[in-house]
């Protein structure tokens, strides 16, 4: 994605001035491209403690259903809260690593803290939220409040 295009610069003797004037834009474009490449790099999160559980969100006429993959944890290590029209799922997955003097082992399990904030696009009944955790999957059911019908009223403009 380019912020500017050299083809649109003037072709007269002032083109050298224009090229110098727009050089910071070219540098900024390169900086954004480099940032974008690094942001989506698979190496970016290597060595960082923590993980982000995958979620699935379904909506029906009456409910919002959120499922999160959080295998290897106890329900006491998971917190589910409603905060400012967001469903917040957070916790910590701890490990009990053993130091083995003989033999080599490899661990690809994820450990550490996680935090997911899921925006809710409907009003929910805070008193009728339920959560279950079974087989490594957290399921949260949020009952939606009935939509309030908005009425329109024409406002007269006076002189």
VEXKEKE-543864 format. One line per field, with one value per atom (N, C-alpha, C, O): atom name; x, y, z. Coordinates in nm, 3 decimals, decimal comma, padded with zeros to 5 digits, always signed. Layout:
BEGIN
a <- (CA_...)
X <- (X_...)
Y <- (Y_...)
Z <- (Z_...)
END
This chain:
BEGIN
a <- (N_CA_C_O_N_CA_C_O_N_CA_C_O_N_CA_C_O_N_CA_C_O_N_CA_C_O_N_CA_C_O_N_CA_C_O_N_CA_C_O_N_CA_C_O_N_CA_C_O_N_CA_C_O_N_CA_C_O_N_CA_C_O_N_CA_C_O_N_CA_C_O_N_CA_C_O_N_CA_C_O_N_CA_C_O_N_CA_C_O_N_CA_C_O_N_CA_C_O_N_CA_C_O_N_CA_C_O_N_CA_C_O_N_CA_C_O_N_CA_C_O_N_CA_C_O_N_CA_C_O_N_CA_C_O_N_CA_C_O_N_CA_C_O_N_CA_C_O_N_CA_C_O_N_CA_C_O_N_CA_C_O_N_CA_C_O_N_CA_C_O_N_CA_C_O_N_CA_C_O_N_CA_C_O_N_CA_C_O_N_CA_C_O_N_CA_C_O_N_CA_C_O_N_CA_C_O_N_CA_C_O_N_CA_C_O_N_CA_C_O_N_CA_C_O_N_CA_C_O_N_CA_C_O_N_CA_C_O_N_CA_C_O_N_CA_C_O_N_CA_C_O_N_CA_C_O_N_CA_C_O_N_CA_C_O_N_CA_C_O_N_CA_C_O_N_CA_C_O_N_CA_C_O_N_CA_C_O_N_CA_C_O_N_CA_C_O_N_CA_C_O_N_CA_C_O_N_CA_C_O_N_CA_C_O_N_CA_C_O_N_CA_C_O_N_CA_C_O_N_CA_C_O_N_CA_C_O_N_CA_C_O_N_CA_C_O_N_CA_C_O_N_CA_C_O_N_CA_C_O_N_CA_C_O_N_CA_C_O_N_CA_C_O_N_CA_C_O_N_CA_C_O_N_CA_C_O_N_CA_C_O_N_CA_C_O_N_CA_C_O_N_CA_C_O_N_CA_C_O_N_CA_C_O_N_CA_C_O_N_CA_C_O_N_CA_C_O_N_CA_C_O_N_CA_C_O_N_CA_C_O_N_CA_C_O_N_CA_C_O_N_CA_C_O_N_CA_C_O_N_CA_C_O_N_CA_C_O_N_CA_C_O_N_CA_C_O_N_CA_C_O_N_CA_C_O_N_CA_C_O_N_CA_C_O_N_CA_C_O_N_CA_C_O_N_CA_C_O_N_CA_C_O_N_CA_C_O_N_CA_C_O_N_CA_C_O_N_CA_C_O_N_CA_C_O_N_CA_C_O_N_CA_C_O_N_CA_C_O_N_CA_C_O_N_CA_C_O_N_CA_C_O_N_CA_C_O_N_CA_C_O_N_CA_C_O_N_CA_C_O_N_CA_C_O_N_CA_C_O_N_CA_C_O_N_CA_C_O_N_CA_C_O_N_CA_C_O_N_CA_C_O_N_CA_C_O_N_CA_C_O_N_CA_C_O_N_CA_C_O_N_CA_C_O_N_CA_C_O_N_CA_C_O_N_CA_C_O_N_CA_C_O_N_CA_C_O_N_CA_C_O_N_CA_C_O_N_CA_C_O_N_CA_C_O_N_CA_C_O_N_CA_C_O_N_CA_C_O_N_CA_C_O_N_CA_C_O_N_CA_C_O_N_CA_C_O_N_CA_C_O_N_CA_C_O)
X <- (+00,085_+00,000_+00,090_+00,173_+00,073_+00,156_+00,080_-00,038_+00,151_+00,093_+00,101_+00,022_+00,196_+00,217_+00,275_+00,318_+00,276_+00,325_+00,414_+00,373_+00,535_+00,629_+00,575_+00,615_+00,486_+00,435_+00,356_+00,343_+00,303_+00,223_+00,306_+00,251_+00,437_+00,523_+00,543_+00,539_+00,563_+00,585_+00,710_+00,805_+00,709_+00,822_+00,916_+01,015_+00,887_+00,972_+01,096_+01,125_+01,169_+01,290_+01,258_+01,346_+01,134_+01,097_+01,077_+01,049_+01,092_+01,072_+01,175_+01,146_+01,296_+01,400_+01,361_+01,380_+01,307_+01,259_+01,143_+01,139_+01,051_+00,934_+00,978_+00,923_+01,075_+01,124_+01,186_+01,166_+01,262_+01,319_+01,209_+01,216_+01,109_+01,001_+00,920_+00,873_+00,905_+00,825_+00,908_+00,853_+01,039_+01,126_+01,083_+01,089_+01,040_+00,995_+00,875_+00,862_+00,789_+00,677_+00,727_+00,673_+00,829_+00,885_+00,946_+00,930_+01,016_+01,073_+00,965_+00,977_+00,858_+00,748_+00,678_+00,640_+00,663_+00,603_+00,686_+00,632_+00,817_+00,907_+00,898_+00,899_+00,889_+00,878_+00,749_+00,751_+00,637_+00,511_+00,514_+00,462_+00,577_+00,589_+00,671_+00,635_+00,782_+00,867_+00,789_+00,796_+00,714_+00,633_+00,529_+00,510_+00,462_+00,361_+00,422_+00,365_+00,541_+00,608_+00,644_+00,625_+00,697_+00,739_+00,621_+00,628_+00,511_+00,393_+00,336_+00,291_+00,337_+00,279_+00,384_+00,357_+00,502_+00,609_+00,581_+00,547_+00,596_+00,576_+00,681_+00,659_+00,794_+00,899_+00,873_+00,944_+00,774_+00,751_+00,725_+00,779_+00,645_+00,605_+00,692_+00,664_+00,796_+00,883_+00,951_+01,004_+00,950_+01,016_+00,932_+00,977_+00,811_+00,725_+00,639_+00,573_+00,639_+00,556_+00,411_+00,376_+00,328_+00,185_+00,131_+00,206_+00,001_-00,066_-00,201_-00,244_-00,266_-00,398_-00,492_-00,475_-00,591_-00,681_-00,765_-00,802_-00,794_-00,879_-01,024_-01,063_-01,104_-01,244_-01,335_-01,296_-01,456_-01,561_-01,683_-01,722_-01,741_-01,854_-01,973_-01,964_-02,083_-02,207_-02,315_-02,316_-02,407_-02,516_-02,648_-02,661_-02,745_-02,881_-02,971_-02,924_-03,100_-03,194_-03,192_-03,213_-03,167_-03,176_-03,042_-03,034_-02,937_-02,810_-02,690_-02,695_-02,581_-02,447_-02,371_-02,364_-02,314_-02,243_-02,095_-02,059_-02,010_-01,867_-01,799_-01,820_-01,718_-01,639_-01,492_-01,452_-01,412_-01,269_-01,190_-01,221_-01,089_-01,002_-00,896_-00,806_-00,908_-00,812_-00,777_-00,810_-00,711_-00,678_-00,569_-00,483_-00,573_-00,468_-00,478_-00,379_-00,596_-00,612_-00,724_-00,807_-00,725_-00,836_-00,928_-00,883_-01,056_-01,150_-01,116_-01,153_-01,047_-01,010_-00,903_-00,882_-00,834_-00,731_-00,784_-00,707_-00,914_-00,976_-01,074_-01,149_-01,073_-01,165_-01,248_-01,196_-01,380_-01,472_-01,548_-01,614_-01,541_-01,610_-01,673_-01,630_-01,775_-01,834_-01,784_-01,794_-01,729_-01,673_-01,695_-01,640_-01,774_-01,796_-01,831_-01,763_-01,936_-01,985_-01,882_-01,881_-01,796_-01,698_-01,703_-01,721_-01,685_-01,666_-01,516_-01,447_-01,466_-01,322_-01,294_-01,350_-01,207_-01,162_-01,012_-00,936_-00,970_-00,828_-00,790_-00,875_-00,662_-00,613_-00,465_-00,394_-00,420_-00,278_-00,263_-00,320_-00,186_-00,157_-00,014_+00,082_-00,001_+00,132_+00,185_+00,110_+00,316_+00,379_+00,461_+00,515_+00,470_+00,557_+00,665_+00,656_+00,766_+00,872_+00,972_+01,012_+01,011_+01,111_+01,243_+01,249_+01,347_+01,479_+01,527_+01,540_+01,552_+01,598_+01,746_+01,786_+01,823_+01,967_+02,002_+02,098_+01,925_+01,955_+01,852_+01,732_+01,899_+01,808_+01,767_+01,782_+01,718_+01,674_+01,524_+01,469_+01,459_+01,314_+01,281_+01,360_+01,164_+01,120_+00,980_+00,896_+00,952_+00,820_+00,770_+00,835_+00,655_+00,594_+00,463_+00,385_+00,439_+00,319_+00,332_+00,442_+00,219_+00,216_+00,179_+00,085_+00,254_+00,229_+00,234_+00,289_+00,175_+00,179_+00,040_-00,059_+00,032_-00,095_-00,161_-00,094_-00,292_-00,365_-00,477_-00,522_-00,520_-00,626_-00,696_-00,632_-00,826_-00,906_-01,023_-01,094_-01,044_-01,158_-01,241_-01,194_-01,366_-01,454_-01,565_-01,646_-01,570_-01,675_-01,812_-01,827_-01,910_-02,047_-02,127_-02,134_-02,187_-02,260_-02,409_-02,488_-02,445_-02,584_-02,584_-02,489_-02,691_-02,705_-02,735_-02,819_-02,667_-02,689_-02,737_-02,710_-02,807_-02,856_-02,742_-02,708_-02,682_-02,566_-02,597_-02,507_-02,724_-02,762_-02,785_-02,802_-02,788_-02,816_-02,702_-02,725_-02,580_-02,463_-02,418_-02,408_-02,391_-02,343_-02,218_-02,200_-02,130_-02,005_-01,980_-02,000_-01,936_-01,897_-01,759_-01,723_-01,684_-01,552_-01,543_-01,549_-01,528_-01,524_-01,435_-01,444_-01,350_-01,260_-01,177_-01,155_-01,131_-01,044_-01,115_-01,049_-01,248_-01,323_-01,411_-01,491_-01,393_-01,477_-01,594_-01,574_-01,716_-01,834_-01,910_-01,948_-01,932_-02,002_-02,130_-02,126_-02,243_-02,371_-02,419_-02,434_-02,443_-02,491_-02,630_-02,648_-02,728_-02,865_-02,879_-02,846_-02,929_-02,947_-03,074_-03,173_-03,069_-03,187_-03,274_-03,223_-03,406_-03,491_-03,455_-03,431_-03,452_-03,418_-03,528_-03,647_-03,486_-03,585_-03,614_-03,523_-03,739_-03,778_-03,763_-03,816_-03,691_-03,671_-03,780_-03,808_-03,841_-03,945_-03,885_-03,792_-03,938_-03,891_-03,994_-04,115_-03,945_-04,033_-03,976_-03,860_-04,058_-04,017_-04,010_-04,105_-03,898_-03,877_-03,897_-03,833_-03,984_-04,012_-03,901_-03,861_-03,853_-03,751_-03,822_-03,897_-03,796_-03,861_-03,764_-03,643_-03,822_-03,742_-03,730_-03,666)
Y <- (-00,116_+00,000_+00,123_+00,139_+00,208_+00,326_+00,450_+00,467_+00,535_+00,661_+00,766_+00,860_+00,748_+00,846_+00,773_+00,659_+00,839_+00,778_+00,877_+00,990_+00,835_+00,925_+00,972_+01,078_+00,896_+00,934_+01,064_+01,133_+01,100_+01,220_+01,344_+01,454_+01,327_+01,441_+01,524_+01,469_+01,654_+01,738_+01,694_+01,644_+01,712_+01,669_+01,783_+01,762_+01,902_+02,016_+02,014_+01,916_+02,124_+02,133_+02,126_+02,099_+02,152_+02,145_+02,001_+01,976_+01,906_+01,767_+01,721_+01,639_+01,774_+01,738_+01,790_+01,720_+01,911_+01,967_+01,882_+01,851_+01,846_+01,767_+01,631_+01,580_+01,571_+01,440_+01,449_+01,361_+01,556_+01,575_+01,604_+01,557_+01,679_+01,714_+01,591_+01,582_+01,497_+01,378_+01,260_+01,152_+01,278_+01,169_+01,116_+00,995_+01,202_+01,146_+01,052_+00,957_+01,078_+00,987_+00,850_+00,747_+00,850_+00,723_+00,647_+00,525_+00,719_+00,653_+00,599_+00,488_+00,675_+00,631_+00,508_+00,416_+00,508_+00,393_+00,267_+00,160_+00,280_+00,166_+00,119_-00,001_+00,215_+00,180_+00,101_+00,000_+00,146_+00,074_-00,064_-00,160_-00,075_-00,206_-00,301_-00,418_-00,251_-00,334_-00,375_-00,490_-00,280_-00,311_-00,418_-00,511_-00,406_-00,503_-00,643_-00,743_-00,648_-00,777_-00,840_-00,960_-00,759_-00,811_-00,846_-00,939_-00,772_-00,797_-00,935_-01,003_-00,977_-01,107_-01,217_-01,325_-01,190_-01,290_-01,397_-01,363_-01,526_-01,631_-01,630_-01,688_-01,564_-01,558_-01,450_-01,443_-01,365_-01,252_-01,294_-01,233_-01,395_-01,434_-01,545_-01,592_-01,588_-01,691_-01,642_-01,531_-01,723_-01,689_-01,604_-01,571_-01,567_-01,487_-01,581_-01,670_-01,560_-01,642_-01,608_-01,490_-01,707_-01,684_-01,742_-01,789_-01,737_-01,789_-01,721_-01,650_-01,742_-01,684_-01,796_-01,851_-01,830_-01,938_-01,898_-01,782_-01,995_-01,972_-01,973_-02,051_-01,886_-01,876_-01,894_-01,872_-01,935_-01,947_-01,876_-01,904_-01,786_-01,707_-01,731_-01,714_-01,773_-01,796_-01,709_-01,684_-01,663_-01,580_-01,634_-01,664_-01,646_-01,683_-01,565_-01,459_-01,583_-01,476_-01,443_-01,328_-01,544_-01,525_-01,525_-01,475_-01,581_-01,601_-01,561_-01,552_-01,539_-01,533_-01,647_-01,656_-01,734_-01,852_-01,839_-01,826_-01,843_-01,830_-01,957_-02,001_-02,018_-02,135_-02,099_-02,034_-02,140_-02,111_-02,238_-02,311_-02,266_-02,382_-02,347_-02,267_-02,408_-02,383_-02,517_-02,543_-02,601_-02,735_-02,731_-02,642_-02,828_-02,844_-02,753_-02,731_-02,699_-02,608_-02,658_-02,740_-02,607_-02,631_-02,510_-02,399_-02,532_-02,420_-02,312_-02,196_-02,349_-02,250_-02,153_-02,047_-02,189_-02,104_-02,012_-01,937_-02,018_-01,939_-01,840_-01,875_-01,717_-01,614_-01,565_-01,537_-01,556_-01,506_-01,388_-01,404_-01,271_-01,153_-01,075_-01,083_-00,999_-00,903_-00,766_-00,727_-00,692_-00,561_-00,468_-00,489_-00,365_-00,261_-00,317_-00,287_-00,397_-00,457_-00,550_-00,566_-00,612_-00,709_-00,832_-00,822_-00,947_-01,071_-01,090_-01,100_-01,095_-01,108_-01,248_-01,290_-01,319_-01,452_-01,441_-01,404_-01,475_-01,467_-01,577_-01,636_-01,602_-01,704_-01,726_-01,653_-01,829_-01,864_-02,014_-02,086_-02,060_-02,202_-02,223_-02,179_-02,291_-02,311_-02,447_-02,538_-02,458_-02,586_-02,635_-02,557_-02,764_-02,828_-02,900_-03,021_-02,825_-02,884_-02,955_-02,905_-03,071_-03,149_-03,138_-03,145_-03,122_-03,120_-03,264_-03,335_-03,304_-03,441_-03,437_-03,374_-03,504_-03,507_-03,605_-03,584_-03,710_-03,809_-03,799_-03,791_-03,798_-03,794_-03,652_-03,558_-03,639_-03,511_-03,515_-03,614_-03,409_-03,402_-03,269_-03,174_-03,264_-03,143_-03,110_-03,200_-02,983_-02,940_-02,830_-02,727_-02,852_-02,751_-02,702_-02,634_-02,735_-02,688_-02,540_-02,489_-02,471_-02,328_-02,308_-02,369_-02,222_-02,190_-02,040_-01,968_-01,993_-01,851_-01,794_-01,868_-01,662_-01,592_-01,570_-01,561_-01,560_-01,523_-01,427_-01,425_-01,349_-01,250_-01,233_-01,197_-01,257_-01,234_-01,145_-01,174_-01,039_-00,952_-00,957_-00,922_-01,002_-01,021_-00,918_-00,920_-00,826_-00,725_-00,788_-00,874_-00,744_-00,793_-00,686_-00,571_-00,725_-00,629_-00,625_-00,567_-00,687_-00,686_-00,673_-00,713_-00,617_-00,607_-00,746_-00,818_-00,784_-00,916_-00,901_-00,800_-01,002_-01,006_-01,056_-01,174_-00,965_-01,000_-01,107_-01,179_-01,119_-01,217_-01,356_-01,453_-01,367_-01,496_-01,538_-01,580_-01,527_-01,573_-01,702_-01,710_-01,803_-01,930_-01,974_-01,944_-02,045_-02,093_-02,235_-02,268_-02,319_-02,456_-02,482_-02,422_-02,571_-02,608_-02,759_-02,824_-02,815_-02,961_-02,998_-02,938_-03,097_-03,148_-03,038_-03,041_-02,942_-02,838_-02,727_-02,642_-02,725_-02,621_-02,547_-02,606_-02,414_-02,328_-02,282_-02,232_-02,299_-02,254_-02,154_-02,185_-02,035_-01,928_-01,898_-01,874_-01,899_-01,865_-01,734_-01,722_-01,637_-01,505_-01,485_-01,487_-01,465_-01,441_-01,295_-01,205_-01,272_-01,135_-01,075_-01,144_-00,947_-00,875_-00,845_-00,825_-00,840_-00,805_-00,665_-00,573_-00,651_-00,521_-00,422_-00,451_-00,305_-00,199_-00,134_-00,098_-00,121_-00,062_+00,088_+00,152_+00,143_+00,286_+00,349_+00,304_+00,450_+00,519_+00,646_+00,704_+00,688_+00,810_+00,920_+00,898_+01,036_+01,150_+01,266_+01,304_+01,322_+01,436_+01,559_+01,589_+01,630_+01,751_+01,871_+01,882_+01,958_+02,077_+02,180_+02,204_+02,238_+02,341_+02,477_+02,506_+02,558_+02,689_+02,798_+02,787_+02,903_+03,018_+03,118_+03,222)
Z <- (+00,000_+00,000_+00,000_+00,089_-00,097_-00,109_-00,062_-00,090_+00,011_+00,055_-00,056_-00,059_-00,145_-00,251_-00,370_-00,358_-00,485_-00,607_-00,679_-00,704_-00,714_-00,782_-00,916_-00,963_-00,979_-01,111_-01,103_-01,204_-00,988_-00,976_-00,941_-00,927_-00,926_-00,896_-01,023_-01,133_-01,010_-01,128_-01,204_-01,144_-01,337_-01,419_-01,455_-01,525_-01,408_-01,440_-01,351_-01,284_-01,353_-01,272_-01,123_-01,041_-01,088_-00,947_-00,900_-00,783_-00,994_-00,954_-00,853_-00,766_-00,863_-00,767_-00,628_-00,529_-00,622_-00,496_-00,441_-00,322_-00,528_-00,486_-00,436_-00,338_-00,501_-00,458_-00,319_-00,236_-00,294_-00,161_-00,059_+00,055_-00,099_-00,007_+00,033_+00,147_-00,059_-00,030_+00,018_+00,042_+00,032_+00,079_+00,216_+00,237_+00,311_+00,439_+00,424_+00,501_+00,326_+00,303_+00,256_+00,296_+00,172_+00,125_+00,242_+00,252_+00,329_+00,447_+00,538_+00,591_+00,556_+00,640_+00,579_+00,650_+00,447_+00,380_+00,401_+00,429_+00,389_+00,413_+00,558_+00,585_+00,651_+00,792_+00,818_+00,889_+00,761_+00,779_+00,715_+00,771_+00,598_+00,534_+00,620_+00,636_+00,675_+00,762_+00,888_+00,931_+00,946_+01,064_+01,033_+01,111_+00,918_+00,878_+00,860_+00,903_+00,796_+00,778_+00,911_+00,931_+01,003_+01,133_+01,222_+01,302_+01,208_+01,289_+01,263_+01,355_+01,137_+01,102_+01,093_+01,040_+01,143_+01,142_+01,247_+01,360_+01,211_+01,311_+01,421_+01,528_+01,399_+01,500_+01,604_+01,704_+01,582_+01,669_+01,813_+01,906_+01,834_+01,969_+02,027_+02,138_+01,958_+02,012_+02,137_+02,141_+02,240_+02,365_+02,458_+02,568_+02,416_+02,501_+02,584_+02,530_+02,715_+02,803_+02,779_+02,766_+02,774_+02,759_+02,630_+02,545_+02,619_+02,500_+02,489_+02,581_+02,379_+02,358_+02,314_+02,205_+02,397_+02,359_+02,238_+02,221_+02,156_+02,040_+02,085_+02,173_+02,025_+02,064_+01,943_+01,828_+01,973_+01,873_+01,932_+02,045_+01,856_+01,905_+01,813_+01,691_+01,874_+01,799_+01,860_+01,980_+01,776_+01,826_+01,773_+01,655_+01,863_+01,827_+01,859_+01,900_+01,841_+01,874_+02,022_+02,061_+02,106_+02,251_+02,324_+02,436_+02,263_+02,335_+02,251_+02,129_+02,324_+02,266_+02,331_+02,454_+02,249_+02,299_+02,263_+02,146_+02,366_+02,345_+02,393_+02,506_+02,305_+02,341_+02,327_+02,231_+02,426_+02,423_+02,451_+02,546_+02,368_+02,388_+02,492_+02,467_+02,610_+02,717_+02,780_+02,896_+02,705_+02,754_+02,859_+02,859_+02,949_+03,049_+03,168_+03,238_+03,193_+03,307_+03,396_+03,356_+03,519_+03,611_+03,607_+03,580_+03,633_+03,629_+03,732_+03,713_+03,840_+03,942_+03,890_+03,949_+03,781_+03,725_+03,615_+03,554_+03,589_+03,483_+03,545_+03,636_+03,496_+03,543_+03,425_+03,317_+03,446_+03,344_+03,405_+03,508_+03,342_+03,393_+03,278_+03,163_+03,314_+03,221_+03,262_+03,378_+03,165_+03,197_+03,078_+02,969_+03,100_+03,001_+02,863_+02,764_+02,856_+02,731_+02,666_+02,544_+02,748_+02,700_+02,789_+02,911_+02,729_+02,804_+02,815_+02,714_+02,939_+02,962_+03,015_+03,117_+02,946_+02,987_+03,012_+02,922_+03,134_+03,165_+03,262_+03,328_+03,268_+03,361_+03,345_+03,275_+03,414_+03,407_+03,403_+03,485_+03,308_+03,294_+03,341_+03,277_+03,455_+03,512_+03,472_+03,436_+03,478_+03,443_+03,560_+03,638_+03,569_+03,667_+03,590_+03,567_+03,551_+03,468_+03,557_+03,662_+03,513_+03,585_+03,512_+03,389_+03,588_+03,527_+03,517_+03,617_+03,395_+03,373_+03,337_+03,239_+03,417_+03,392_+03,281_+03,207_+03,269_+03,166_+03,055_+03,081_+02,933_+02,819_+02,782_+02,861_+02,666_+02,614_+02,597_+02,549_+02,634_+02,610_+02,548_+02,554_+02,488_+02,417_+02,464_+02,477_+02,489_+02,530_+02,438_+02,424_+02,375_+02,289_+02,350_+02,283_+02,475_+02,543_+02,573_+02,593_+02,575_+02,605_+02,751_+02,801_+02,819_+02,958_+02,975_+02,892_+03,081_+03,113_+03,127_+03,134_+03,130_+03,147_+03,012_+02,909_+03,015_+02,895_+02,933_+03,047_+02,834_+02,854_+02,720_+02,621_+02,717_+02,596_+02,634_+02,731_+02,560_+02,580_+02,453_+02,345_+02,467_+02,352_+02,358_+02,450_+02,260_+02,261_+02,236_+02,150_+02,312_+02,296_+02,224_+02,268_+02,113_+02,031_+02,065_+01,991_+02,175_+02,221_+02,373_+02,439_+02,426_+02,571_+02,626_+02,571_+02,734_+02,793_+02,936_+03,002_+02,982_+03,120_+03,208_+03,206_+03,285_+03,367_+03,471_+03,515_+03,511_+03,612_+03,553_+03,628_+03,422_+03,358_+03,266_+03,152_+03,315_+03,242_+03,307_+03,430_+03,226_+03,281_+03,208_+03,089_+03,280_+03,222_+03,268_+03,385_+03,175_+03,207_+03,146_+03,045_+03,209_+03,161_+03,160_+03,265_+03,040_+03,028_+02,910_+02,803_+02,932_+02,827_+02,761_+02,640_+02,841_+02,788_+02,713_+02,653_+02,717_+02,646_+02,747_+02,819_+02,749_+02,832_+02,745_+02,634_+02,796_+02,723_+02,809_+02,922_+02,755_+02,825_+02,747_+02,627_+02,818_+02,757_+02,817_+02,939_+02,732_+02,775_+02,716_+02,594_+02,803_+02,757_+02,718_+02,795_+02,597_+02,550_+02,610_+02,631_+02,637_+02,682_+02,561_+02,451_+02,581_+02,468_+02,418_+02,496_+02,288_+02,231_+02,260_+02,246_+02,300_+02,322_+02,188_+02,113_+02,161_+02,033_+02,042_+02,133_+01,950_+01,947_+01,862_+01,750_+01,916_+01,841_+01,783_+01,840_+01,674_+01,611_+01,634_+01,623_+01,666_+01,687_+01,610_+01,626_+01,527_+01,446_+01,535_+01,609_+01,528_+01,608_+01,514_+01,409_+01,555_+01,474_+01,497_+01,610_+01,389_+01,397_+01,393_+01,300_+01,493_+01,502_+01,458_+01,473_+01,404_+01,361_+01,471_+01,453)
END
